[in-house]
Amino acid sequence: MNRNRKAWIYILLFYTIGLIGCAKDNSSTDPLTYLIIANSLPVADIVFEKGFPDSDNQVTATNFTGVAGDYTVTIGGEAATGINLPGDGSLEFIMPTVSGITENTTLPMVITKNGNPFLAKTVRYRPITDITLGAPNSYSKLISAADQNSYLKITLGSTGDVLFNIFGYFGANLNLYYYATATGSKTTIVENGKTGAQFKKVNLASGTYIIEVRYTSGAFPASYRTNIANGQVQATSVSNQMDYARCYDTLAGGTTYVGASHDCNGLNGGSFTRSGRCTYPTDGGITTRSYYTSGTGFGGFDPYYAETTCTVAGYGSYNESEAIYEFN
C-alpha cells in the first residue's frame, strides 16, 4: 500500500476513533480535532513545491560537495536530468516522468555519489492532469496542509480570455497560479482568501500552461472540482427558459455532456436565433447563458443588450467582471 493511501486511511481512522470516543457530556476530544491534526500529517520526507514532471527542484537535506557529474538521482526508479550543484550545498535536478501515476504520490528518491549510495528519502511526486477547455471532467483533486500543491495543464489555440473556476470543497482557502514553462516562475491568477470556491478570468496568449492549485489555509483537506473555459461550455445540465428568451448550459460538477441534441443549441437552434452567449463563474462551477432575439413570451435580446446584461453589473447577471461574452 502506498503512503498516499495510508495517510488518508489514517485520517479516516482518526475521525472514526474521535466519533466513538466522544462522551455524552462532551468531555472527550471533539472528533474534528483529530481531523485537524491529521490534516498536517507528513506525507513524505521532502515535499517539493513543484514536484511535477520536467520541473526544477532542489534538495537541501544535506551538504552536496564535488561536481554535478559525481551524482545520480532517481525518483520512483526513473532517472532525473539536469543535475546541478549551485554552490550553496544543495543539489538541483529536473523531475522525471513516472508512468502510471495520476494523483499526488509519495515515491522513493535515491541519490548516489560516484556510484555509491549517498542519500535515500521519500518525496512527493505530482503528476499533471490535462484539462480540456469547456468540457466535463471527473477529476476531484485532494490537497491539504501536508501536501499543498496540485497541478493541471491547459492548451490554448489562440490568444484570449480564460475563465478558471475551482469549487466543491469547504473550510479551506485555495489560490491559483500558472506557469508558462515547467522550469519558470509562477504568475498569480487569484489569491484572495476566499473559502469554498475560487474563480478568475485571465487573458492568456496561445500556448500550453501549467496551472497550480495551492492550499493556503484551512482546518481540513480540500477535495476540489475544476472547470476551465474560454467560451461556451459543454453542458452537463440544461435549464431552457425560452419564456424569457434565454437558456443555460451548466458545466459545474457534472461528468457527462448532455449531447448536441439536448444542449441549448440543440433544443432551440432550429426555432430561435441566438444573439449572444455569456460564460460566467459561480461558487458551483461555470455556466453559459445563451440569449435569443425572441422567445415564447419575452421580447428577446439584441446582441449589444445581451452583452450589457452579461458584463455590466446591475442587469441581473452574475460575477459580471469575470464573465466572457461571445456574439452569436
C-alpha positions in Angstrom: 0.0 0.0 0.0 1.5 3.4 -0.9 2.0 6.1 1.6 -0.6 8.4 -0.1 -3.4 5.9 0.5 -2.1 5.2 4.0 -2.2 8.9 5.0 -5.9 9.2 4.1 -6.8 5.9 5.8 -5.2 7.3 9.0 -7.3 10.4 8.6 -10.5 8.3 8.4 -9.3 6.2 11.4 -8.7 9.3 13.5 -12.1 10.7 12.6 -13.8 7.4 13.4 -12.0 7.0 16.7 -12.9 10.5 17.6 -16.6 9.8 16.9 -16.6 6.7 19.0 -14.6 8.3 21.8 -17.0 11.3 22.3 -18.7 11.1 25.6 -22.3 12.3 26.1 -21.1 15.1 28.4 -18.8 16.3 25.6 -15.7 15.9 27.9 -13.8 13.9 25.3 -11.9 15.5 22.4 -14.0 16.8 19.6 -13.7 14.4 16.7 -13.0 17.3 14.4 -9.8 17.9 16.4 -8.5 14.5 15.1 -9.2 15.6 11.5 -7.5 18.9 12.0 -4.4 17.2 13.4 -4.4 14.6 10.6 -4.6 17.4 8.0 -0.9 18.2 8.7 0.4 14.7 8.9 3.6 14.4 6.9 3.2 12.7 3.6 6.9 12.4 2.7 10.4 13.2 3.9 10.6 16.0 1.3 7.7 17.8 -0.2 8.8 19.9 -3.2 6.8 23.0 -4.1 6.7 21.8 -7.7 7.5 18.1 -7.9 5.8 17.7 -11.3 7.4 16.2 -14.5 10.1 18.4 -16.1 10.0 20.9 -13.2 13.1 22.2 -11.4 13.5 21.0 -7.8 16.1 21.4 -5.1 17.3 19.1 -2.3 18.7 20.8 0.7 18.7 17.8 3.1 22.5 17.5 3.2 25.7 19.2 2.0 26.5 18.2 -1.5 30.2 18.6 -2.5 32.2 17.8 -5.6 30.8 18.3 -9.0 27.4 17.6 -10.6 28.8 14.6 -12.6 29.5 12.8 -9.3 25.8 12.4 -8.7 22.8 10.4 -10.0 19.2 11.0 -8.8 16.3 8.6 -9.3 12.6 9.2 -8.4 10.5 6.1 -8.3 13.2 4.3 -10.2 13.3 6.9 -13.0 16.5 8.9 -13.7 16.4 12.6 -13.2 18.2 15.0 -15.5 19.6 18.5 -15.2 21.6 17.7 -12.0 23.4 20.9 -10.8 25.3 22.0 -7.7 24.6 25.7 -7.3 27.4 26.0 -4.7 25.3 26.5 -1.6 25.4 22.9 -0.5 22.2 22.0 -2.3 21.5 19.8 -5.3 19.2 20.8 -8.2 17.5 18.4 -10.7 14.7 18.1 -13.2 11.9 15.8 -12.2 11.5 12.8 -14.4 8.1 11.4 -15.6 7.0 8.4 -13.6 4.4 6.4 -15.6 1.1 5.1 -14.2 0.6 7.8 -11.6 -2.5 10.0 -11.7 -2.6 11.6 -8.2 -0.1 13.1 -5.8 2.1 10.2 -4.6 5.0 9.5 -2.3 7.9 7.9 -4.1 11.5 6.9 -3.1 14.3 9.2 -4.1 17.8 7.7 -4.2 20.9 9.8 -4.8 24.3 8.2 -5.4 27.7 9.8 -5.4 30.4 8.2 -7.6 28.2 5.1 -7.8 27.8 4.7 -4.0 24.6 5.3 -2.0 24.6 8.9 -0.7 21.0 9.8 0.3 17.7 8.0 0.4 14.5 9.9 1.1 10.8 9.8 0.2 9.5 12.7 -1.9 6.1 13.9 -3.1 5.6 13.4 -6.8 2.8 15.4 -8.5 1.6 14.3 -12.0 -0.1 17.0 -14.2 -3.8 16.5 -15.1 -4.7 17.6 -18.6 -7.9 19.7 -18.6 -9.9 20.2 -21.9 -11.3 23.7 -22.0 -15.1 23.9 -21.5 -15.5 20.1 -21.3 -16.8 18.0 -18.4 -14.2 16.1 -16.3 -14.5 13.6 -13.4 -11.4 14.9 -11.5 -11.8 15.5 -7.8 -8.3 16.5 -6.6 -7.3 16.2 -2.9 -4.8 18.6 -1.3 -4.1 19.6 2.3 -1.8 21.4 4.6 0.6 18.5 4.4 0.6 18.3 0.6 -0.3 21.9 -0.6 0.1 21.7 -4.3 -1.8 20.2 -7.2 -1.1 20.7 -10.9 -3.3 20.9 -14.1 -2.5 21.7 -17.7 -4.4 23.5 -20.4 -3.6 24.3 -24.1 -4.9 27.4 -25.9 -5.1 27.5 -29.6 -5.4 31.3 -29.7 -5.0 34.4 -27.5 -8.0 35.3 -25.4 -9.7 35.2 -22.0 -9.7 32.1 -20.0 -12.0 31.5 -17.0 -10.7 29.4 -14.1 -13.2 28.0 -11.5 -12.5 25.6 -8.7 -15.2 24.6 -6.3 -16.8 21.7 -4.3 -14.6 22.0 -1.2 -15.2 23.6 2.2 -13.3 25.2 5.1 -10.1 25.9 3.1 -8.5 28.7 1.0 -7.1 27.7 -2.3 -5.1 30.0 -4.6 -4.4 29.7 -8.3 -1.3 30.3 -10.4 0.1 29.5 -13.8 3.5 28.6 -15.3 4.3 29.3 -18.9 7.2 26.7 -18.6 7.8 23.9 -16.2 11.1 25.5 -15.0 9.9 29.1 -15.0 8.4 31.2 -12.2 4.7 31.3 -11.5 2.2 34.1 -12.2 -0.8 34.7 -9.9 -4.3 34.1 -11.2 -6.1 34.8 -7.9 -5.2 34.7 -4.2 -7.9 36.4 -2.3 -8.5 34.2 0.7 -12.0 33.1 -0.4 -13.2 29.8 1.1 -15.2 27.1 -0.6 -14.6 28.2 -4.2 -12.3 30.3 -6.3 -12.6 31.9 -9.8 -10.9 34.4 -12.0 -10.8 35.5 -15.7 -7.3 35.9 -17.2 -6.2 36.9 -20.7 -3.5 34.5 -22.0 -1.6 34.1 -25.2 -1.8 30.9 -27.2 0.2 28.0 -25.8 0.4 25.4 -23.1 0.1 26.4 -19.4 0.6 24.5 -16.1 -1.9 25.6 -13.5 -1.1 25.4 -9.8 -3.8 24.9 -7.2 -2.3 25.8 -3.8 -3.7 25.0 -0.4 -3.0 28.1 1.7 -5.1 27.6 4.9 -7.9 25.6 6.4 -8.6 23.0 9.1 -9.4 20.2 6.7 -8.1 18.7 3.5 -9.8 20.1 0.3 -11.2 17.9 -2.5 -11.8 20.4 -5.3 -13.5 20.1 -8.7 -12.3 22.0 -11.8 -14.0 24.0 -14.6 -11.8 25.9 -17.1 -13.3 27.5 -20.2 -12.5 30.2 -22.8 -16.1 30.5 -24.0 -19.2 28.4 -24.3 -19.2 25.2 -22.2 -20.4 21.7 -22.9 -23.5 21.2 -20.7 -23.8 18.5 -18.1 -27.2 20.0 -17.2 -29.6 22.4 -19.1 -32.2 25.0 -18.0 -34.2 26.1 -21.0 -36.1 29.3 -20.2 -37.5 30.4 -23.6 -40.3 32.3 -21.9 -37.5 34.8 -21.2 -35.5 34.2 -24.5 -32.6 32.5 -22.7 -31.1 29.1 -22.0 -28.5 27.9 -19.6 -25.8 25.3 -20.3 -24.1 24.4 -17.0 -20.8 22.6 -16.7 -20.3 22.6 -12.9 -19.7 19.2 -11.2 -21.2 17.0 -13.9 -19.1 14.5 -15.7 -21.1 13.8 -18.9 -22.0 16.1 -21.8 -25.8 16.0 -22.4 -25.2 15.8 -26.1 -25.6 18.1 -29.1 -29.3 17.4 -29.4 -30.0 18.2 -25.7 -28.0 21.3 -25.1 -29.3 24.9 -25.6 -28.3 25.0 -29.2 -29.9 21.6 -29.9 -33.1 22.5 -28.2 -33.5 26.0 -29.7 -31.3 26.3 -32.7 -34.0 25.2 -35.2 -36.6 27.6 -34.0 -34.9 30.7 -32.4 -32.0 33.0 -33.4 -29.3 33.2 -30.8 -27.9 36.7 -30.3 -25.0 36.1 -27.8 -23.6 33.9 -25.1 -22.4 34.8 -21.6 -20.0 32.3 -19.9 -19.6 33.1 -16.2 -18.3 31.5 -13.0 -20.1 30.7 -9.7 -19.3 29.1 -6.4 -20.5 25.9 -8.1 -18.8 26.0 -11.4 -19.2 27.6 -14.9 -22.4 28.2 -16.8 -23.0 29.6 -20.3 -26.2 31.6 -20.8 -27.5 31.8 -24.4 -29.6 34.8 -25.4 -32.1 34.8 -28.2 -33.6 37.6 -30.3 -37.1 36.4 -29.3 -38.8 33.9 -27.1 -42.2 32.3 -26.4 -43.2 35.2 -24.1 -40.4 37.7 -23.7 -39.3 40.2 -26.4 -35.8 38.9 -26.6 -32.2 40.4 -26.6 -30.3 42.1 -29.3 -26.6 41.3 -29.3 -25.5 44.5 -27.5 -28.2 44.4 -24.8 -27.2 40.8 -24.2 -23.6 41.9 -23.8 -24.6 44.5 -21.3 -26.5 42.1 -19.2 -23.5 39.8 -19.2 -20.7 42.1 -18.4 -22.2 45.2 -16.6 -23.3 44.9 -13.0 -26.9 45.8 -12.2 -28.6 43.9 -15.0 -29.3 40.7 -13.1 -26.3 38.7 -14.2 -23.6 37.0 -12.0 -19.9 37.9 -11.5 -20.0 40.2 -14.4 -16.4 41.3 -14.2 -15.3 37.7 -14.7 -17.7 36.8 -17.5 -16.8 36.1 -21.1 -19.2 37.4 -23.8 -19.4 35.9 -27.3 -21.6 37.4 -30.0 -24.0 34.9 -31.6 
